Amino acid sequence: RAVMEHVHQVAVQKAPKETGALAGSAEVKVHEDGAEVYFPGPYARYQEYGVSHSGKALRHEVGQSFYLVTSIVQETPKVLQIVTEELSKHYD
């Protein structure tokens, strides 16, 4: 969960913010076997991949396409640090 909370924070900062609804709807969902960062609805997918929506090209004056993917890739060192810290709490 700690890793997904971190990725969530970074992805929300990178998400396109025309109205703020996309960033405001993001959440971390915890499951029995882990957790995920979740941006609901088809709009999130359109914005992530930068495709057109209803025949109109998407624009990003604030934020970017691939907001979730780039957050995961760019934050890999921090994610590994968090995982190491969390594991050491349980195995020291």
PyMOL Python script that loads the backbone (N, CA, C, O; Angstrom):
from pymol import cmd

cmd.read_pdbstr("""\
ATOM      1  N   ARG A   1       0.818  -1.193   0.000  1.00  0.00           N
ATOM      2  CA  ARG A   1       0.000   0.000   0.000  1.00  0.00           C
ATOM      3  C   ARG A   1       0.867   1.264   0.000  1.00  0.00           C
ATOM      4  O   ARG A   1       0.530   2.242  -0.667  1.00  0.00           O
ATOM      5  N   ALA A   2       1.949   1.251   0.723  1.00  0.00           N
ATOM      6  CA  ALA A   2       2.814   2.436   0.807  1.00  0.00           C
ATOM      7  C   ALA A   2       3.361   2.819  -0.563  1.00  0.00           C
ATOM      8  O   ALA A   2       3.441   4.002  -0.895  1.00  0.00           O
ATOM      9  N   VAL A   3       3.736   1.821  -1.356  1.00  0.00           N
ATOM     10  CA  VAL A   3       4.238   2.087  -2.711  1.00  0.00           C
ATOM     11  C   VAL A   3       3.139   2.708  -3.561  1.00  0.00           C
ATOM     12  O   VAL A   3       3.379   3.691  -4.261  1.00  0.00           O
ATOM     13  N   MET A   4       1.951   2.150  -3.507  1.00  0.00           N
ATOM     14  CA  MET A   4       0.860   2.672  -4.325  1.00  0.00           C
ATOM     15  C   MET A   4       0.445   4.072  -3.878  1.00  0.00           C
ATOM     16  O   MET A   4       0.047   4.885  -4.712  1.00  0.00           O
ATOM     17  N   GLU A   5       0.527   4.366  -2.598  1.00  0.00           N
ATOM     18  CA  GLU A   5       0.235   5.725  -2.116  1.00  0.00           C
ATOM     19  C   GLU A   5       1.233   6.715  -2.717  1.00  0.00           C
ATOM     20  O   GLU A   5       0.860   7.820  -3.109  1.00  0.00           O
ATOM     21  N   HIS A   6       2.486   6.317  -2.784  1.00  0.00           N
ATOM     22  CA  HIS A   6       3.508   7.191  -3.372  1.00  0.00           C
ATOM     23  C   HIS A   6       3.253   7.394  -4.864  1.00  0.00           C
ATOM     24  O   HIS A   6       3.264   8.527  -5.345  1.00  0.00           O
ATOM     25  N   VAL A   7       3.025   6.314  -5.592  1.00  0.00           N
ATOM     26  CA  VAL A   7       2.759   6.420  -7.028  1.00  0.00           C
ATOM     27  C   VAL A   7       1.497   7.253  -7.264  1.00  0.00           C
ATOM     28  O   VAL A   7       1.460   8.058  -8.195  1.00  0.00           O
ATOM     29  N   HIS A   8       0.485   7.076  -6.452  1.00  0.00           N
ATOM     30  CA  HIS A   8      -0.751   7.850  -6.544  1.00  0.00           C
ATOM     31  C   HIS A   8      -0.454   9.343  -6.447  1.00  0.00           C
ATOM     32  O   HIS A   8      -0.920  10.125  -7.275  1.00  0.00           O
ATOM     33  N   GLN A   9       0.317   9.738  -5.442  1.00  0.00           N
ATOM     34  CA  GLN A   9       0.643  11.160  -5.255  1.00  0.00           C
ATOM     35  C   GLN A   9       1.358  11.744  -6.470  1.00  0.00           C
ATOM     36  O   GLN A   9       1.038  12.848  -6.911  1.00  0.00           O
ATOM     37  N   VAL A  10       2.309  11.016  -7.002  1.00  0.00           N
ATOM     38  CA  VAL A  10       3.070  11.497  -8.163  1.00  0.00           C
ATOM     39  C   VAL A  10       2.185  11.547  -9.403  1.00  0.00           C
ATOM     40  O   VAL A  10       2.221  12.527 -10.147  1.00  0.00           O
ATOM     41  N   ALA A  11       1.392  10.504  -9.635  1.00  0.00           N
ATOM     42  CA  ALA A  11       0.531  10.447 -10.819  1.00  0.00           C
ATOM     43  C   ALA A  11      -0.523  11.551 -10.800  1.00  0.00           C
ATOM     44  O   ALA A  11      -0.822  12.135 -11.842  1.00  0.00           O
ATOM     45  N   VAL A  12      -1.084  11.841  -9.642  1.00  0.00           N
ATOM     46  CA  VAL A  12      -2.080  12.906  -9.538  1.00  0.00           C
ATOM     47  C   VAL A  12      -1.459  14.246  -9.926  1.00  0.00           C
ATOM     48  O   VAL A  12      -2.113  15.069 -10.566  1.00  0.00           O
ATOM     49  N   GLN A  13      -0.212  14.468  -9.545  1.00  0.00           N
ATOM     50  CA  GLN A  13       0.474  15.716  -9.915  1.00  0.00           C
ATOM     51  C   GLN A  13       0.687  15.816 -11.426  1.00  0.00           C
ATOM     52  O   GLN A  13       0.676  16.916 -11.979  1.00  0.00           O
ATOM     53  N   LYS A  14       0.879  14.684 -12.094  1.00  0.00           N
ATOM     54  CA  LYS A  14       1.141  14.666 -13.531  1.00  0.00           C
ATOM     55  C   LYS A  14      -0.141  14.601 -14.381  1.00  0.00           C
ATOM     56  O   LYS A  14      -0.108  14.901 -15.574  1.00  0.00           O
ATOM     57  N   ALA A  15      -1.249  14.218 -13.776  1.00  0.00           N
ATOM     58  CA  ALA A  15      -2.498  14.036 -14.520  1.00  0.00           C
ATOM     59  C   ALA A  15      -2.982  15.357 -15.119  1.00  0.00           C
ATOM     60  O   ALA A  15      -2.822  16.409 -14.499  1.00  0.00           O
ATOM     61  N   PRO A  16      -3.574  15.315 -16.319  1.00  0.00           N
ATOM     62  CA  PRO A  16      -4.151  16.521 -16.909  1.00  0.00           C
ATOM     63  C   PRO A  16      -5.199  17.129 -15.984  1.00  0.00           C
ATOM     64  O   PRO A  16      -5.962  16.409 -15.339  1.00  0.00           O
ATOM     65  N   LYS A  17      -5.230  18.453 -15.922  1.00  0.00           N
ATOM     66  CA  LYS A  17      -6.103  19.118 -14.957  1.00  0.00           C
ATOM     67  C   LYS A  17      -6.973  20.203 -15.580  1.00  0.00           C
ATOM     68  O   LYS A  17      -6.930  21.356 -15.150  1.00  0.00           O
ATOM     69  N   GLU A  18      -7.741  19.852 -16.563  1.00  0.00           N
ATOM     70  CA  GLU A  18      -8.654  20.842 -17.136  1.00  0.00           C
ATOM     71  C   GLU A  18      -9.702  21.265 -16.099  1.00  0.00           C
ATOM     72  O   GLU A  18      -9.946  22.458 -15.915  1.00  0.00           O
ATOM     73  N   THR A  19     -10.313  20.300 -15.431  1.00  0.00           N
ATOM     74  CA  THR A  19     -11.296  20.611 -14.386  1.00  0.00           C
ATOM     75  C   THR A  19     -10.855  20.113 -13.016  1.00  0.00           C
ATOM     76  O   THR A  19     -11.387  20.558 -11.999  1.00  0.00           O
ATOM     77  N   GLY A  20      -9.906  19.211 -12.972  1.00  0.00           N
ATOM     78  CA  GLY A  20      -9.473  18.610 -11.713  1.00  0.00           C
ATOM     79  C   GLY A  20     -10.216  17.344 -11.356  1.00  0.00           C
ATOM     80  O   GLY A  20      -9.887  16.686 -10.369  1.00  0.00           O
ATOM     81  N   ALA A  21     -11.224  16.992 -12.154  1.00  0.00           N
ATOM     82  CA  ALA A  21     -12.024  15.802 -11.856  1.00  0.00           C
ATOM     83  C   ALA A  21     -11.203  14.518 -11.965  1.00  0.00           C
ATOM     84  O   ALA A  21     -11.382  13.605 -11.158  1.00  0.00           O
ATOM     85  N   LEU A  22     -10.321  14.434 -12.934  1.00  0.00           N
ATOM     86  CA  LEU A  22      -9.524  13.226 -13.121  1.00  0.00           C
ATOM     87  C   LEU A  22      -8.620  13.002 -11.910  1.00  0.00           C
ATOM     88  O   LEU A  22      -8.627  11.922 -11.320  1.00  0.00           O
ATOM     89  N   ALA A  23      -7.855  14.005 -11.548  1.00  0.00           N
ATOM     90  CA  ALA A  23      -6.950  13.879 -10.402  1.00  0.00           C
ATOM     91  C   ALA A  23      -7.736  13.646  -9.115  1.00  0.00           C
ATOM     92  O   ALA A  23      -7.308  12.880  -8.251  1.00  0.00           O
ATOM     93  N   GLY A  24      -8.873  14.301  -8.990  1.00  0.00           N
ATOM     94  CA  GLY A  24      -9.679  14.156  -7.782  1.00  0.00           C
ATOM     95  C   GLY A  24     -10.350  12.811  -7.638  1.00  0.00           C
ATOM     96  O   GLY A  24     -10.742  12.427  -6.536  1.00  0.00           O
ATOM     97  N   SER A  25     -10.488  12.093  -8.728  1.00  0.00           N
ATOM     98  CA  SER A  25     -11.160  10.798  -8.677  1.00  0.00           C
ATOM     99  C   SER A  25     -10.193   9.634  -8.449  1.00  0.00           C
ATOM    100  O   SER A  25     -10.629   8.503  -8.236  1.00  0.00           O
ATOM    101  N   ALA A  26      -8.910   9.895  -8.491  1.00  0.00           N
ATOM    102  CA  ALA A  26      -7.911   8.833  -8.320  1.00  0.00           C
ATOM    103  C   ALA A  26      -7.919   8.320  -6.885  1.00  0.00           C
ATOM    104  O   ALA A  26      -8.169   9.064  -5.936  1.00  0.00           O
ATOM    105  N   GLU A  27      -7.642   7.040  -6.759  1.00  0.00           N
ATOM    106  CA  GLU A  27      -7.588   6.451  -5.424  1.00  0.00           C
ATOM    107  C   GLU A  27      -6.669   5.238  -5.426  1.00  0.00           C
ATOM    108  O   GLU A  27      -6.319   4.702  -6.478  1.00  0.00           O
ATOM    109  N   VAL A  28      -6.291   4.825  -4.239  1.00  0.00           N
ATOM    110  CA  VAL A  28      -5.546   3.586  -4.064  1.00  0.00           C
ATOM    111  C   VAL A  28      -6.544   2.551  -3.584  1.00  0.00           C
ATOM    112  O   VAL A  28      -7.204   2.733  -2.560  1.00  0.00           O
ATOM    113  N   LYS A  29      -6.648   1.465  -4.330  1.00  0.00           N
ATOM    114  CA  LYS A  29      -7.545   0.366  -3.947  1.00  0.00           C
ATOM    115  C   LYS A  29      -6.689  -0.763  -3.384  1.00  0.00           C
ATOM    116  O   LYS A  29      -5.739  -1.216  -4.023  1.00  0.00           O
ATOM    117  N   VAL A  30      -7.033  -1.204  -2.198  1.00  0.00           N
ATOM    118  CA  VAL A  30      -6.306  -2.289  -1.542  1.00  0.00           C
ATOM    119  C   VAL A  30      -7.077  -3.582  -1.759  1.00  0.00           C
ATOM    120  O   VAL A  30      -8.290  -3.643  -1.555  1.00  0.00           O
ATOM    121  N   HIS A  31      -6.356  -4.607  -2.173  1.00  0.00           N
ATOM    122  CA  HIS A  31      -6.926  -5.928  -2.416  1.00  0.00           C
ATOM    123  C   HIS A  31      -6.240  -6.939  -1.507  1.00  0.00           C
ATOM    124  O   HIS A  31      -5.229  -6.634  -0.875  1.00  0.00           O
ATOM    125  N   GLU A  32      -6.783  -8.106  -1.450  1.00  0.00           N
ATOM    126  CA  GLU A  32      -6.191  -9.159  -0.633  1.00  0.00           C
ATOM    127  C   GLU A  32      -4.750  -9.453  -1.048  1.00  0.00           C
ATOM    128  O   GLU A  32      -3.912  -9.757  -0.199  1.00  0.00           O
ATOM    129  N   ASP A  33      -4.459  -9.368  -2.332  1.00  0.00           N
ATOM    130  CA  ASP A  33      -3.120  -9.703  -2.819  1.00  0.00           C
ATOM    131  C   ASP A  33      -2.284  -8.474  -3.201  1.00  0.00           C
ATOM    132  O   ASP A  33      -1.274  -8.618  -3.890  1.00  0.00           O
ATOM    133  N   GLY A  34      -2.674  -7.290  -2.778  1.00  0.00           N
ATOM    134  CA  GLY A  34      -1.880  -6.102  -3.083  1.00  0.00           C
ATOM    135  C   GLY A  34      -2.727  -4.853  -3.157  1.00  0.00           C
ATOM    136  O   GLY A  34      -3.788  -4.765  -2.539  1.00  0.00           O
ATOM    137  N   ALA A  35      -2.246  -3.890  -3.920  1.00  0.00           N
ATOM    138  CA  ALA A  35      -2.947  -2.611  -4.064  1.00  0.00           C
ATOM    139  C   ALA A  35      -2.727  -2.091  -5.473  1.00  0.00           C
ATOM    140  O   ALA A  35      -1.825  -2.536  -6.183  1.00  0.00           O
ATOM    141  N   GLU A  36      -3.572  -1.135  -5.868  1.00  0.00           N
ATOM    142  CA  GLU A  36      -3.449  -0.539  -7.192  1.00  0.00           C
ATOM    143  C   GLU A  36      -3.816   0.938  -7.139  1.00  0.00           C
ATOM    144  O   GLU A  36      -4.614   1.370  -6.308  1.00  0.00           O
ATOM    145  N   VAL A  37      -3.213   1.701  -8.047  1.00  0.00           N
ATOM    146  CA  VAL A  37      -3.632   3.083  -8.241  1.00  0.00           C
ATOM    147  C   VAL A  37      -4.721   3.040  -9.295  1.00  0.00           C
ATOM    148  O   VAL A  37      -4.545   2.449 -10.360  1.00  0.00           O
ATOM    149  N   TYR A  38      -5.846   3.669  -8.992  1.00  0.00           N
ATOM    150  CA  TYR A  38      -7.012   3.566  -9.861  1.00  0.00           C
ATOM    151  C   TYR A  38      -7.518   4.955 -10.242  1.00  0.00           C
ATOM    152  O   TYR A  38      -7.836   5.774  -9.380  1.00  0.00           O
ATOM    153  N   PHE A  39      -7.585   5.203 -11.546  1.00  0.00           N
ATOM    154  CA  PHE A  39      -8.230   6.380 -12.112  1.00  0.00           C
ATOM    155  C   PHE A  39      -9.464   5.862 -12.837  1.00  0.00           C
ATOM    156  O   PHE A  39      -9.312   5.164 -13.839  1.00  0.00           O
ATOM    157  N   PRO A  40     -10.679   6.166 -12.383  1.00  0.00           N
ATOM    158  CA  PRO A  40     -11.876   5.547 -12.938  1.00  0.00           C
ATOM    159  C   PRO A  40     -12.298   6.086 -14.305  1.00  0.00           C
ATOM    160  O   PRO A  40     -11.964   7.203 -14.701  1.00  0.00           O
ATOM    161  N   GLY A  41     -13.033   5.251 -14.990  1.00  0.00           N
ATOM    162  CA  GLY A  41     -13.713   5.652 -16.218  1.00  0.00           C
ATOM    163  C   GLY A  41     -12.873   5.670 -17.472  1.00  0.00           C
ATOM    164  O   GLY A  41     -11.643   5.678 -17.417  1.00  0.00           O
ATOM    165  N   PRO A  42     -13.555   5.677 -18.606  1.00  0.00           N
ATOM    166  CA  PRO A  42     -12.856   5.698 -19.895  1.00  0.00           C
ATOM    167  C   PRO A  42     -12.086   6.994 -20.121  1.00  0.00           C
ATOM    168  O   PRO A  42     -11.097   7.004 -20.854  1.00  0.00           O
ATOM    169  N   TYR A  43     -12.525   8.080 -19.505  1.00  0.00           N
ATOM    170  CA  TYR A  43     -11.825   9.360 -19.674  1.00  0.00           C
ATOM    171  C   TYR A  43     -10.374   9.255 -19.212  1.00  0.00           C
ATOM    172  O   TYR A  43      -9.478   9.814 -19.844  1.00  0.00           O
ATOM    173  N   ALA A  44     -10.145   8.542 -18.114  1.00  0.00           N
ATOM    174  CA  ALA A  44      -8.785   8.367 -17.604  1.00  0.00           C
ATOM    175  C   ALA A  44      -7.909   7.665 -18.638  1.00  0.00           C
ATOM    176  O   ALA A  44      -6.746   8.025 -18.825  1.00  0.00           O
ATOM    177  N   ARG A  45      -8.471   6.665 -19.304  1.00  0.00           N
ATOM    178  CA  ARG A  45      -7.717   5.925 -20.324  1.00  0.00           C
ATOM    179  C   ARG A  45      -7.397   6.831 -21.514  1.00  0.00           C
ATOM    180  O   ARG A  45      -6.280   6.812 -22.030  1.00  0.00           O
ATOM    181  N   TYR A  46      -8.386   7.628 -21.951  1.00  0.00           N
ATOM    182  CA  TYR A  46      -8.144   8.552 -23.059  1.00  0.00           C
ATOM    183  C   TYR A  46      -7.018   9.520 -22.711  1.00  0.00           C
ATOM    184  O   TYR A  46      -6.139   9.783 -23.532  1.00  0.00           O
ATOM    185  N   GLN A  47      -7.050  10.040 -21.510  1.00  0.00           N
ATOM    186  CA  GLN A  47      -6.025  11.002 -21.098  1.00  0.00           C
ATOM    187  C   GLN A  47      -4.660  10.333 -20.946  1.00  0.00           C
ATOM    188  O   GLN A  47      -3.644  10.906 -21.338  1.00  0.00           O
ATOM    189  N   GLU A  48      -4.630   9.138 -20.385  1.00  0.00           N
ATOM    190  CA  GLU A  48      -3.365   8.426 -20.190  1.00  0.00           C
ATOM    191  C   GLU A  48      -2.663   8.184 -21.522  1.00  0.00           C
ATOM    192  O   GLU A  48      -1.464   8.430 -21.655  1.00  0.00           O
ATOM    193  N   TYR A  49      -3.408   7.708 -22.493  1.00  0.00           N
ATOM    194  CA  TYR A  49      -2.793   7.331 -23.766  1.00  0.00           C
ATOM    195  C   TYR A  49      -2.819   8.435 -24.806  1.00  0.00           C
ATOM    196  O   TYR A  49      -2.301   8.249 -25.907  1.00  0.00           O
ATOM    197  N   GLY A  50      -3.408   9.580 -24.487  1.00  0.00           N
ATOM    198  CA  GLY A  50      -3.354  10.735 -25.372  1.00  0.00           C
ATOM    199  C   GLY A  50      -4.092  10.582 -26.681  1.00  0.00           C
ATOM    200  O   GLY A  50      -3.735  11.222 -27.670  1.00  0.00           O
ATOM    201  N   VAL A  51      -5.116   9.744 -26.706  1.00  0.00           N
ATOM    202  CA  VAL A  51      -5.891   9.569 -27.931  1.00  0.00           C
ATOM    203  C   VAL A  51      -7.010  10.598 -27.979  1.00  0.00           C
ATOM    204  O   VAL A  51      -7.202  11.364 -27.034  1.00  0.00           O
ATOM    205  N   SER A  52      -7.734  10.610 -29.065  1.00  0.00           N
ATOM    206  CA  SER A  52      -8.843  11.558 -29.165  1.00  0.00           C
ATOM    207  C   SER A  52     -10.054  11.030 -28.408  1.00  0.00           C
ATOM    208  O   SER A  52     -10.194   9.827 -28.185  1.00  0.00           O
ATOM    209  N   HIS A  53     -10.903  11.933 -28.027  1.00  0.00           N
ATOM    210  CA  HIS A  53     -12.126  11.591 -27.310  1.00  0.00           C
ATOM    211  C   HIS A  53     -13.283  12.248 -28.048  1.00  0.00           C
ATOM    212  O   HIS A  53     -13.310  13.470 -28.194  1.00  0.00           O
ATOM    213  N   SER A  54     -14.225  11.462 -28.509  1.00  0.00           N
ATOM    214  CA  SER A  54     -15.371  11.966 -29.277  1.00  0.00           C
ATOM    215  C   SER A  54     -14.922  12.723 -30.520  1.00  0.00           C
ATOM    216  O   SER A  54     -15.533  13.719 -30.906  1.00  0.00           O
ATOM    217  N   GLY A  55     -13.844  12.239 -31.148  1.00  0.00           N
ATOM    218  CA  GLY A  55     -13.346  12.860 -32.378  1.00  0.00           C
ATOM    219  C   GLY A  55     -12.518  14.110 -32.180  1.00  0.00           C
ATOM    220  O   GLY A  55     -12.055  14.701 -33.155  1.00  0.00           O
ATOM    221  N   LYS A  56     -12.323  14.524 -30.952  1.00  0.00           N
ATOM    222  CA  LYS A  56     -11.542  15.725 -30.668  1.00  0.00           C
ATOM    223  C   LYS A  56     -10.203  15.320 -30.064  1.00  0.00           C
ATOM    224  O   LYS A  56     -10.146  14.476 -29.170  1.00  0.00           O
ATOM    225  N   ALA A  57      -9.132  15.927 -30.556  1.00  0.00           N
ATOM    226  CA  ALA A  57      -7.808  15.656 -30.002  1.00  0.00           C
ATOM    227  C   ALA A  57      -7.749  16.211 -28.577  1.00  0.00           C
ATOM    228  O   ALA A  57      -8.246  17.302 -28.299  1.00  0.00           O
ATOM    229  N   LEU A  58      -7.140  15.447 -27.697  1.00  0.00           N
ATOM    230  CA  LEU A  58      -7.002  15.902 -26.318  1.00  0.00           C
ATOM    231  C   LEU A  58      -5.860  16.903 -26.217  1.00  0.00           C
ATOM    232  O   LEU A  58      -4.860  16.813 -26.929  1.00  0.00           O
ATOM    233  N   ARG A  59      -6.035  17.844 -25.324  1.00  0.00           N
ATOM    234  CA  ARG A  59      -4.968  18.811 -25.088  1.00  0.00           C
ATOM    235  C   ARG A  59      -4.595  18.752 -23.616  1.00  0.00           C
ATOM    236  O   ARG A  59      -5.416  18.421 -22.761  1.00  0.00           O
ATOM    237  N   HIS A  60      -3.363  19.074 -23.344  1.00  0.00           N
ATOM    238  CA  HIS A  60      -2.874  19.047 -21.973  1.00  0.00           C
ATOM    239  C   HIS A  60      -2.115  20.331 -21.693  1.00  0.00           C
ATOM    240  O   HIS A  60      -0.894  20.377 -21.844  1.00  0.00           O
ATOM    241  N   GLU A  61      -2.823  21.365 -21.290  1.00  0.00           N
ATOM    242  CA  GLU A  61      -2.148  22.605 -20.922  1.00  0.00           C
ATOM    243  C   GLU A  61      -1.467  22.452 -19.573  1.00  0.00           C
ATOM    244  O   GLU A  61      -0.395  23.009 -19.338  1.00  0.00           O
ATOM    245  N   VAL A  62      -2.096  21.700 -18.701  1.00  0.00           N
ATOM    246  CA  VAL A  62      -1.514  21.370 -17.406  1.00  0.00           C
ATOM    247  C   VAL A  62      -1.613  19.864 -17.253  1.00  0.00           C
ATOM    248  O   VAL A  62      -2.709  19.306 -17.304  1.00  0.00           O
ATOM    249  N   GLY A  63      -0.498  19.212 -17.070  1.00  0.00           N
ATOM    250  CA  GLY A  63      -0.473  17.765 -16.974  1.00  0.00           C
ATOM    251  C   GLY A  63       0.043  17.142 -18.248  1.00  0.00           C
ATOM    252  O   GLY A  63       0.516  17.845 -19.141  1.00  0.00           O
ATOM    253  N   GLN A  64      -0.043  15.837 -18.339  1.00  0.00           N
ATOM    254  CA  GLN A  64       0.548  15.145 -19.479  1.00  0.00           C
ATOM    255  C   GLN A  64      -0.150  13.827 -19.756  1.00  0.00           C
ATOM    256  O   GLN A  64      -0.822  13.270 -18.888  1.00  0.00           O
ATOM    257  N   SER A  65       0.017  13.336 -20.970  1.00  0.00           N
ATOM    258  CA  SER A  65      -0.372  11.968 -21.285  1.00  0.00           C
ATOM    259  C   SER A  65       0.610  11.039 -20.586  1.00  0.00           C
ATOM    260  O   SER A  65       1.696  11.469 -20.196  1.00  0.00           O
ATOM    261  N   PHE A  66       0.253   9.809 -20.427  1.00  0.00           N
ATOM    262  CA  PHE A  66       1.086   8.799 -19.763  1.00  0.00           C
ATOM    263  C   PHE A  66       1.453   9.210 -18.342  1.00  0.00           C
ATOM    264  O   PHE A  66       2.545   8.905 -17.863  1.00  0.00           O
ATOM    265  N   TYR A  67       0.534   9.905 -17.670  1.00  0.00           N
ATOM    266  CA  TYR A  67       0.776  10.371 -16.305  1.00  0.00           C
ATOM    267  C   TYR A  67       1.003   9.230 -15.329  1.00  0.00           C
ATOM    268  O   TYR A  67       1.779   9.375 -14.385  1.00  0.00           O
ATOM    269  N   LEU A  68       0.341   8.098 -15.535  1.00  0.00           N
ATOM    270  CA  LEU A  68       0.517   6.966 -14.634  1.00  0.00           C
ATOM    271  C   LEU A  68       1.764   6.160 -14.987  1.00  0.00           C
ATOM    272  O   LEU A  68       2.550   5.811 -14.107  1.00  0.00           O
ATOM    273  N   VAL A  69       1.943   5.866 -16.264  1.00  0.00           N
ATOM    274  CA  VAL A  69       3.105   5.088 -16.693  1.00  0.00           C
ATOM    275  C   VAL A  69       4.410   5.810 -16.363  1.00  0.00           C
ATOM    276  O   VAL A  69       5.337   5.196 -15.835  1.00  0.00           O
ATOM    277  N   THR A  70       4.493   7.102 -16.666  1.00  0.00           N
ATOM    278  CA  THR A  70       5.738   7.825 -16.380  1.00  0.00           C
ATOM    279  C   THR A  70       5.978   7.929 -14.879  1.00  0.00           C
ATOM    280  O   THR A  70       7.127   7.931 -14.439  1.00  0.00           O
ATOM    281  N   SER A  71       4.931   8.013 -14.104  1.00  0.00           N
ATOM    282  CA  SER A  71       5.107   8.047 -12.650  1.00  0.00           C
ATOM    283  C   SER A  71       5.729   6.747 -12.148  1.00  0.00           C
ATOM    284  O   SER A  71       6.628   6.764 -11.307  1.00  0.00           O
ATOM    285  N   ILE A  72       5.250   5.637 -12.664  1.00  0.00           N
ATOM    286  CA  ILE A  72       5.782   4.333 -12.258  1.00  0.00           C
ATOM    287  C   ILE A  72       7.248   4.205 -12.671  1.00  0.00           C
ATOM    288  O   ILE A  72       8.084   3.795 -11.866  1.00  0.00           O
ATOM    289  N   VAL A  73       7.559   4.549 -13.899  1.00  0.00           N
ATOM    290  CA  VAL A  73       8.928   4.415 -14.401  1.00  0.00           C
ATOM    291  C   VAL A  73       9.880   5.366 -13.673  1.00  0.00           C
ATOM    292  O   VAL A  73      10.943   4.950 -13.213  1.00  0.00           O
ATOM    293  N   GLN A  74       9.501   6.633 -13.570  1.00  0.00           N
ATOM    294  CA  GLN A  74      10.384   7.628 -12.948  1.00  0.00           C
ATOM    295  C   GLN A  74      10.571   7.392 -11.452  1.00  0.00           C
ATOM    296  O   GLN A  74      11.599   7.766 -10.889  1.00  0.00           O
ATOM    297  N   GLU A  75       9.605   6.790 -10.824  1.00  0.00           N
ATOM    298  CA  GLU A  75       9.675   6.594  -9.376  1.00  0.00           C
ATOM    299  C   GLU A  75      10.209   5.225  -8.970  1.00  0.00           C
ATOM    300  O   GLU A  75      10.143   4.873  -7.792  1.00  0.00           O
ATOM    301  N   THR A  76      10.729   4.451  -9.901  1.00  0.00           N
ATOM    302  CA  THR A  76      11.232   3.115  -9.585  1.00  0.00           C
ATOM    303  C   THR A  76      12.234   3.121  -8.433  1.00  0.00           C
ATOM    304  O   THR A  76      12.099   2.293  -7.532  1.00  0.00           O
ATOM    305  N   PRO A  77      13.235   4.011  -8.410  1.00  0.00           N
ATOM    306  CA  PRO A  77      14.159   3.999  -7.262  1.00  0.00           C
ATOM    307  C   PRO A  77      13.448   4.232  -5.929  1.00  0.00           C
ATOM    308  O   PRO A  77      13.758   3.564  -4.943  1.00  0.00           O
ATOM    309  N   LYS A  78      12.512   5.159  -5.885  1.00  0.00           N
ATOM    310  CA  LYS A  78      11.772   5.438  -4.654  1.00  0.00           C
ATOM    311  C   LYS A  78      10.881   4.260  -4.287  1.00  0.00           C
ATOM    312  O   LYS A  78      10.754   3.915  -3.112  1.00  0.00           O
ATOM    313  N   VAL A  79      10.267   3.646  -5.290  1.00  0.00           N
ATOM    314  CA  VAL A  79       9.420   2.471  -5.049  1.00  0.00           C
ATOM    315  C   VAL A  79      10.253   1.346  -4.417  1.00  0.00           C
ATOM    316  O   VAL A  79       9.814   0.709  -3.460  1.00  0.00           O
ATOM    317  N   LEU A  80      11.439   1.110  -4.951  1.00  0.00           N
ATOM    318  CA  LEU A  80      12.305   0.065  -4.395  1.00  0.00           C
ATOM    319  C   LEU A  80      12.732   0.405  -2.970  1.00  0.00           C
ATOM    320  O   LEU A  80      12.838  -0.483  -2.124  1.00  0.00           O
ATOM    321  N   GLN A  81      12.974   1.678  -2.704  1.00  0.00           N
ATOM    322  CA  GLN A  81      13.326   2.117  -1.353  1.00  0.00           C
ATOM    323  C   GLN A  81      12.168   1.861  -0.385  1.00  0.00           C
ATOM    324  O   GLN A  81      12.372   1.366   0.723  1.00  0.00           O
ATOM    325  N   ILE A  82      10.970   2.199  -0.810  1.00  0.00           N
ATOM    326  CA  ILE A  82       9.791   1.985   0.045  1.00  0.00           C
ATOM    327  C   ILE A  82       9.599   0.494   0.312  1.00  0.00           C
ATOM    328  O   ILE A  82       9.330   0.099   1.447  1.00  0.00           O
ATOM    329  N   VAL A  83       9.734  -0.333  -0.719  1.00  0.00           N
ATOM    330  CA  VAL A  83       9.582  -1.780  -0.550  1.00  0.00           C
ATOM    331  C   VAL A  83      10.622  -2.300   0.443  1.00  0.00           C
ATOM    332  O   VAL A  83      10.297  -3.097   1.323  1.00  0.00           O
ATOM    333  N   THR A  84      11.856  -1.854   0.304  1.00  0.00           N
ATOM    334  CA  THR A  84      12.917  -2.274   1.218  1.00  0.00           C
ATOM    335  C   THR A  84      12.599  -1.875   2.654  1.00  0.00           C
ATOM    336  O   THR A  84      12.768  -2.672   3.577  1.00  0.00           O
ATOM    337  N   GLU A  85      12.137  -0.638   2.839  1.00  0.00           N
ATOM    338  CA  GLU A  85      11.785  -0.164   4.181  1.00  0.00           C
ATOM    339  C   GLU A  85      10.622  -0.959   4.770  1.00  0.00           C
ATOM    340  O   GLU A  85      10.644  -1.321   5.946  1.00  0.00           O
ATOM    341  N   GLU A  86       9.616  -1.227   3.957  1.00  0.00           N
ATOM    342  CA  GLU A  86       8.453  -1.971   4.443  1.00  0.00           C
ATOM    343  C   GLU A  86       8.828  -3.408   4.804  1.00  0.00           C
ATOM    344  O   GLU A  86       8.378  -3.934   5.822  1.00  0.00           O
ATOM    345  N   LEU A  87       9.650  -4.036   3.969  1.00  0.00           N
ATOM    346  CA  LEU A  87      10.069  -5.406   4.268  1.00  0.00           C
ATOM    347  C   LEU A  87      10.933  -5.467   5.523  1.00  0.00           C
ATOM    348  O   LEU A  87      10.824  -6.403   6.315  1.00  0.00           O
ATOM    349  N   SER A  88      11.787  -4.469   5.698  1.00  0.00           N
ATOM    350  CA  SER A  88      12.661  -4.489   6.880  1.00  0.00           C
ATOM    351  C   SER A  88      11.853  -4.337   8.171  1.00  0.00           C
ATOM    352  O   SER A  88      12.285  -4.810   9.222  1.00  0.00           O
ATOM    353  N   LYS A  89      10.695  -3.690   8.111  1.00  0.00           N
ATOM    354  CA  LYS A  89       9.830  -3.586   9.294  1.00  0.00           C
ATOM    355  C   LYS A  89       9.315  -4.951   9.734  1.00  0.00           C
ATOM    356  O   LYS A  89       9.093  -5.190  10.921  1.00  0.00           O
ATOM    357  N   HIS A  90       9.130  -5.835   8.772  1.00  0.00           N
ATOM    358  CA  HIS A  90       8.537  -7.129   9.060  1.00  0.00           C
ATOM    359  C   HIS A  90       9.552  -8.252   9.273  1.00  0.00           C
ATOM    360  O   HIS A  90       9.211  -9.312   9.798  1.00  0.00           O
ATOM    361  N   TYR A  91      10.798  -8.014   8.863  1.00  0.00           N
ATOM    362  CA  TYR A  91      11.791  -9.091   8.926  1.00  0.00           C
ATOM    363  C   TYR A  91      13.025  -8.737   9.737  1.00  0.00           C
ATOM    364  O   TYR A  91      14.036  -9.434   9.651  1.00  0.00           O
ATOM    365  N   ASP A  92      12.965  -7.676  10.518  1.00  0.00           N
ATOM    366  CA  ASP A  92      14.110  -7.351  11.391  1.00  0.00           C
ATOM    367  C   ASP A  92      13.992  -8.041  12.718  1.00  0.00           C
ATOM    368  O   ASP A  92      14.861  -7.884  13.576  1.00  0.00           O
TER     369      ASP A  92
END
""", "prot")
cmd.dss("prot")
cmd.show_as("cartoon", "prot")
cmd.util.cbc("prot")
cmd.orient("prot")
